[in-house]
């Protein structure tokens, strides 16, 4: 059944991605949500409506949780959707944005897809069956030297958390080979899963930002925890840390200070 969920998720994500790409050539209405960096366009809503419609056509009794103030109560199967992760990138025609869809049953992540339409990369995972990029099996990097790691991160929308995030970034950048900041957590997690990054951390994310990416990292052989090293809770953890596993302890230690 998880594979059936994934098939639907991939189809919906690719349809939504095509809609978003078409929107790059159109006028976009931009609104602020919680602040100047937390933005939304009509294409966020259109992509979300498309995905929700596909799910409800196939599974009308399932629950849905999506970013743009959309929630449907249903049975124990929940679809967790970010119709456009990287909205600011999208507004500025920066090509790193994606669609993220995960499926959880009774709280356990079962399937996930992250689709990056501009570069035509589709990351998928099914619990206990591995992770894939465009149909090819992927795995996390094997580097164990923290000083030679390439990491990724993001900064929270909550301005009260920004000083701490900048302090951590400043300390971390002195200790590793490099840090990238792409502005889309689902994409960062997917890139960690296939070894482009050795690790990723960020504060203040929501379930739809990380649900699919979390499963993809784990199924690619990586580790996902909170900042204290405990299992990451989609609904309760303040920060997320993902890595190839080999640098995880050092990454957590850096985040303690």
N, C-alpha and C positions, 0 to 999 in steps of 0.2 A: 504493500500500500504506500509506503514512503516513496518508492520510485514513481508511482503514479502521481503523487503530490509534486514530486520534483519535475516531472514532465510538464505538468500544468504551470508550475512556477516558471520554468524556462520559457515556455510559450508566452506567458503573460509578460515576463520581463523583457523579452525581445520585442514584443509589440509595443510596450511602453517606451522602450529605448528608441524605436523607430519614430514614435510620436515626438520624443524629445529632440531627436536630430532634426526632424522637420521644423520644429520650433526655433531652431537656431537661426533660420532665415526669416523669421517673422518678428513682428513687434511683440515685446514681452512687458506685461504689467507687473511691476516689482513693488512688493509691500514688505514692510518690516513687521516681524512678529514680536520677539522679546527685546529686540535691540537692533542697532545699525548693522550688525554682522549676521543676524538671524533673519534671513530673507525667504520670501516665497513668491512664486510666479503662478500665472494661470496654468502653466504646463505641469507644475507639481500636482495641482488638483486634477488636471485632465489625465495624467498618467496614473494617479491613484484611483480615479474613478474607473478607468479601463481595467486595471488589475482587479479591483474589487468586483466588478461586473463579471469578469471571467471566473473568479472563484465562486461567486454566488450562483452562477449558472450551473456549475458542476457540483458544488457542495453547499447547498442553501442553508444547511444546519450548522456549518462551521462558524467559529468565532473569527473576527478580524480586528486587528489593532494596527492602525496606520498613522503616519506622522501628522498629516494635516487634519487633525481634529476629527478623525473617523474611527468609530469603534462599533462593532456589532457583537452582541452577546450570543453565544451559541453553545455547542457541546464542547467536549474536552480537546478538540483539535482547533488550534489557533494559528492563523496566518499573521505574520508580523512583517509589515511592509514599510519600506522607505522608497517612495516612488521616484525620488530624485535626491540622491546623496551627493552633495557638492553643488548646491543651488547657486552659491556665489560664483563658483567656477563657471557654471552654466550661463549666468547673466553676463559674464565678461568674455564668453566664448573661449574660455580655457577648457581644453578638451577632456580633462579628467573629472568626469562625473559618472554616476552609475545608478542602476536600479537594484535594490536589495529586497529579496523575499525569502522569508524563513517559515518553516512549519514546525510547530511544537505540539506534542500530544501529552496531555496531563503534565505539562511543565517541562518535558524533555524535548530538546531539539531533535527533530527527525530528518529534516531535509533543508537545504539552503541553496540559493543561487544569487550570485552577484554578476550583473551583466554591465559591461563597459562598452556602450554602443560605438563610440567614435573609433576605438581601436579593435573593435569586434572580438573582445575577449569575454568569455562566459565561464565563470568559476562555479562549480557545483560540488555538493557533498550530500551523502546519505549516511546516517549514523551507522557506524561499524562497517562501512563499505568503502571508505576512502574518499579522496577529494580529486577533482579533475579540472583541467583547463581545456576547453574546446574538445573534450573527449579524451584527452591524454592525462594519465595519472600524474599527480604532482606531489611533491614533498617539500618540507621546509629545508632551509640551508643546513649545512653540517659544520659551519664554523663555530669553534668554541673559544676563540680569542676575543674577548669583549672589546679590547682596544682597536680591533680591526673590524668591528661591526658597523653595518649601515642600518640605522634605525629610522623610524618615522614617528611623528607625533602630531598633535593638534592642540589648539587652544580653546578653552571653554567659552561659551556664550555668556555665562555668568561672570560679570566683570569683577566680582568680589574674589573669584578664584584665579583670575589672570596673573596677579603678582606672584603667587606661588608657582604657577605653571611656568612663568618666565624664569624664575629663579632655578627651577629644576632643569629647564632647557639650557640655561647658561652653564650650569654645572656639568650636565651630561655631554654637551658638545665638546668640552675639553678632554673627554675621556674616550671618545669613539672616533671612528674614521669619518663619519658624517651623519647628518640628520636631515631628513626630508619632511616637508610639511605640505601635503597635497590637498587638505581641506575636505576629505571624504573618508571617514573611518572604515566604511565597508570596503573601499578600494585598498586602504592601507593594510587591513587584515588579509585580504586576498593576496596582496603582494608579499606579505609575510608568509602566507601558506605555500607559495611557490618559490620562495627563496630569493626574491628580489630584495626584500628586507630581512634582516636577522631578528628584528623585534619592533614592537610598537607599544606605545603607552599613551593614554589620554584620560583626562578628568571630565566628568559631567556629561557623559553620553547617555542616550536613551535606548530602550530595547531595540527599536527599529534601526538604529545606527549600526548595531553590532551583532544582532542575532544570527544572520546568515554567515557573516564573516567568522564569528566565533566557532561555529560548527566546521567551517571549511578549514580553519587553522588546526583544530583538533584532529580532524580526519586526515590532514596532511602530516600528522606526526608531531605537531607543535603543542605548546602549553598555553593555556589562557587562565589567568587568575585575576584577583583584585590586587591592590597595592600591598596588601599584607601577605600575599601568597595563598590566600584561601580561594576556593573555587569561585569563579565569577558568577554573580547573581544578576541576571538581566534587569531585575526590578529593584534591587537593593544596593548593589555595589556602586560606590562613588567613582571609582576609577578602574580602568581595564589595563592589563599588561598581557601582551601576547609575544611569544618568541619561539625560536627553534628548540627551546628546552635547554640547550647547552649553555646559553648565556643568561638564563632566566634568574638565577640566584643573584648574579652580579647586577643585573638590571633592577631587581627588587631592592638590593642594597643601596643603589644610587638614588632610588626613589624615597628611601627612608629619611634622608638628610634634608 
